Amino acid sequence: MYYPNNTLKHKLCLRGNHLLYEYAEARRIPHKKTGKYIVATNEKEITKLEKIFNLGCKNKVELKRVSKDEIKENEPELSVAAGIFSPNSGVIDVPSLINSLEVDVTNNKGIISLNTSCKSARINKEIFIISCNSSEKFDFESKVLINASGLESFNTSNNFDFLKKKFIKKIYFAKGHYFKYSGKNPFKKLIYPISNDESLGIHVGMDLEGYLRFGPDIEYIEKIDYTFDSSLKNKFLESIKTYWPDIIPEKLNEDYCGVRPKIQNKDEQFKDFSISTSNFHGIKNFINLQGIDSPGLTSSLAIGEYVCSLIE
Ligand SMILES: Cc1cc2nc3c(=O)[nH]c(=O)nc-3n(C[C@H](O)[C@H](O)[C@H](O)COP(=O)(O)OP(=O)(O)OC[C@H]3O[C@@H](n4cnc5c(N)ncnc54)[C@H](O)[C@@H]3O)c2cc1C
């Protein structure tokens, strides 16, 4: 409901959401379709809420408008002006998901080389020769090269001698903090206040045991840095109080932070996932993924499906 119509983020998020539930059911990966409320915390935000609703409907996302009273009935501690309900939103145990994917790779005769860094790649007679550093250095050959190195995608792409610099996108680092709540969780669903262009706002999330977590915020940084800034607590409280006035401040404590790989700089307009093929950079069977920020996890299985379809 957040991404412009017909973009990769729109299409792959929608398909990925469906595939992820299907996969989680089949592999018994812990998950919960909690549903989520997107909320306008005051009358002024209702116009923005309407825009999200209309975009969601255009994008064929299942959504329902909900009144202030209806929300109050379901989530008595929530104080908002209006909302939208998304029944297909949920939470998933990510380490279990990754473990399951790892089993799939190895069961299909794939090899995962852990603690290994791809240093460079070159082409010889249409074959990629990929040089790696692990406990020792080694090269391997492949007919296809897919670069999905997240925050490092700019640096890794720069080390591929066949790729012209003009085809490499700069990556901006956008840090996000999460605070956890040690008090009772009064919410049954995920709660997302209105987003801005860069992030989905400081929302209410929960893990599968129901423990509350708030975040992420967004701060553009120059270098990858996972130091937690505890001074953000007041900013978080201020934002949370706009929809949950009864939060007990002493029970809000630092949790963790992450860094998003964005191709969209601060104050720039929406940028889509960048998944480029020979149509863009001219290198057959080299697929370069850059700017796979949110909703990259929800989209992950659909991204995989899409990337497979691009192999020539
Ligand atoms: C704070 C935060 C909140 C988020 N919330 C959500 C959300 O609610 N929903 C959602 O869908 N998504 C969310 N995301 C986004 C999601 O985490 C990413 O989209 C997803 O992790 C991207 O996956 P990836 O495999 O492309 O990259 P990554 O997960 O970053 O994996 C890249 C891998 O490449 C490896 N690598 C890097 N360089 C090299 C090299 N030279 N050689 C070998 N390996 C290398 C790295 O070690 C890493 O393991 C969030 C992200 C953040 C930071």
The ligand as an SDF file (V2000), in Angstrom:
LIG
                    3D

 53 58  0  0  0  0  0  0  0  0999 V2000
   16.0240   -1.3730   10.5570 C   0  0  0  0  0  0  0  0  0  0  0  0
   15.5100   -2.2170    9.4200 C   0  0  0  0  0  0  0  0  0  0  0  0
   14.1790   -2.6100    9.3860 C   0  0  0  0  0  0  0  0  0  0  0  0
   13.7060   -3.3820    8.3340 C   0  0  0  0  0  0  0  0  0  0  0  0
   12.3840   -3.7760    8.3360 N   0  0  0  0  0  0  0  0  0  0  0  0
   11.9280   -4.5430    7.3270 C   0  0  0  0  0  0  0  0  0  0  0  0
   10.5650   -4.9940    7.3160 C   0  0  0  0  0  0  0  0  0  0  0  0
    9.8030   -4.7470    8.2470 O   0  0  0  0  0  0  0  0  0  0  0  0
   10.1420   -5.7300    6.2650 N   0  0  0  0  0  0  0  0  0  0  0  0
   10.9510   -6.0400    5.2230 C   0  0  0  0  0  0  0  0  0  0  0  0
   10.4990   -6.6940    4.2900 O   0  0  0  0  0  0  0  0  0  0  0  0
   12.2490   -5.6390    5.2050 N   0  0  0  0  0  0  0  0  0  0  0  0
   12.7460   -4.8960    6.2270 C   0  0  0  0  0  0  0  0  0  0  0  0
   14.0470   -4.4820    6.2200 N   0  0  0  0  0  0  0  0  0  0  0  0
   14.8470   -4.7160    5.0130 C   0  0  0  0  0  0  0  0  0  0  0  0
   15.4670   -6.0870    4.9440 C   0  0  0  0  0  0  0  0  0  0  0  0
   16.2010   -6.3660    6.1170 O   0  0  0  0  0  0  0  0  0  0  0  0
   16.3860   -6.1160    3.7090 C   0  0  0  0  0  0  0  0  0  0  0  0
   15.6290   -5.7380    2.5930 O   0  0  0  0  0  0  0  0  0  0  0  0
   16.9830   -7.4940    3.4620 C   0  0  0  0  0  0  0  0  0  0  0  0
   17.7800   -7.9040    4.5320 O   0  0  0  0  0  0  0  0  0  0  0  0
   17.8210   -7.4480    2.1870 C   0  0  0  0  0  0  0  0  0  0  0  0
   18.3640   -8.7120    1.9890 O   0  0  0  0  0  0  0  0  0  0  0  0
   19.6730   -8.9120    1.1190 P   0  0  0  0  0  0  0  0  0  0  0  0
   19.9080  -10.3560    1.0690 O   0  0  0  0  0  0  0  0  0  0  0  0
   19.5200   -8.1300   -0.1670 O   0  0  0  0  0  0  0  0  0  0  0  0
   20.8160   -8.1570    1.8960 O   0  0  0  0  0  0  0  0  0  0  0  0
   21.4460   -8.5050    3.3130 P   0  0  0  0  0  0  0  0  0  0  0  0
   20.4330   -9.1220    4.2090 O   0  0  0  0  0  0  0  0  0  0  0  0
   22.1390   -7.2540    3.7630 O   0  0  0  0  0  0  0  0  0  0  0  0
   22.5380   -9.6220    2.9660 O   0  0  0  0  0  0  0  0  0  0  0  0
   23.6890   -9.3010    2.2220 C   0  0  0  0  0  0  0  0  0  0  0  0
   24.7300  -10.3490    2.5550 C   0  0  0  0  0  0  0  0  0  0  0  0
   25.8470  -10.1880    1.6860 O   0  0  0  0  0  0  0  0  0  0  0  0
   27.0240  -10.3960    2.4410 C   0  0  0  0  0  0  0  0  0  0  0  0
   28.1620   -9.7350    1.7680 N   0  0  0  0  0  0  0  0  0  0  0  0
   28.4240   -8.3970    1.6470 C   0  0  0  0  0  0  0  0  0  0  0  0
   29.5670   -8.2050    0.9400 N   0  0  0  0  0  0  0  0  0  0  0  0
   30.0350   -9.4230    0.6050 C   0  0  0  0  0  0  0  0  0  0  0  0
   31.1820   -9.8740   -0.1130 C   0  0  0  0  0  0  0  0  0  0  0  0
   32.0670   -9.0230   -0.6600 N   0  0  0  0  0  0  0  0  0  0  0  0
   31.3660  -11.2180   -0.2460 N   0  0  0  0  0  0  0  0  0  0  0  0
   30.4810  -12.1070    0.2790 C   0  0  0  0  0  0  0  0  0  0  0  0
   29.3630  -11.7350    0.9580 N   0  0  0  0  0  0  0  0  0  0  0  0
   29.1510  -10.4180    1.1270 C   0  0  0  0  0  0  0  0  0  0  0  0
   26.6940   -9.7740    3.7910 C   0  0  0  0  0  0  0  0  0  0  0  0
   27.5660  -10.2870    4.7860 O   0  0  0  0  0  0  0  0  0  0  0  0
   25.2580  -10.2280    3.9820 C   0  0  0  0  0  0  0  0  0  0  0  0
   25.2000  -11.4980    4.5920 O   0  0  0  0  0  0  0  0  0  0  0  0
   14.5700   -3.7480    7.2840 C   0  0  0  0  0  0  0  0  0  0  0  0
   15.9280   -3.3730    7.3390 C   0  0  0  0  0  0  0  0  0  0  0  0
   16.3890   -2.6210    8.4040 C   0  0  0  0  0  0  0  0  0  0  0  0
   17.8500   -2.2470    8.4560 C   0  0  0  0  0  0  0  0  0  0  0  0
  1  2  1  0
  2  3  1  0
  2 52  2  0
  3  4  2  0
  4  5  1  0
  4 50  1  0
  5  6  2  0
  6  7  1  0
  6 13  1  0
  7  8  2  0
  7  9  1  0
  9 10  1  0
 10 11  2  0
 10 12  1  0
 12 13  2  0
 13 14  1  0
 14 15  1  0
 14 50  1  0
 15 16  1  0
 16 17  1  0
 16 18  1  0
 18 19  1  0
 18 20  1  0
 20 21  1  0
 20 22  1  0
 22 23  1  0
 23 24  1  0
 24 25  2  0
 24 26  1  0
 24 27  1  0
 27 28  1  0
 28 29  2  0
 28 30  1  0
 28 31  1  0
 31 32  1  0
 32 33  1  0
 33 34  1  0
 33 48  1  0
 34 35  1  0
 35 36  1  0
 35 46  1  0
 36 37  1  0
 36 45  1  0
 37 38  2  0
 38 39  1  0
 39 40  1  0
 39 45  2  0
 40 41  1  0
 40 42  2  0
 42 43  1  0
 43 44  2  0
 44 45  1  0
 46 47  1  0
 46 48  1  0
 48 49  1  0
 50 51  2  0
 51 52  1  0
 52 53  1  0
M  END
$$$$
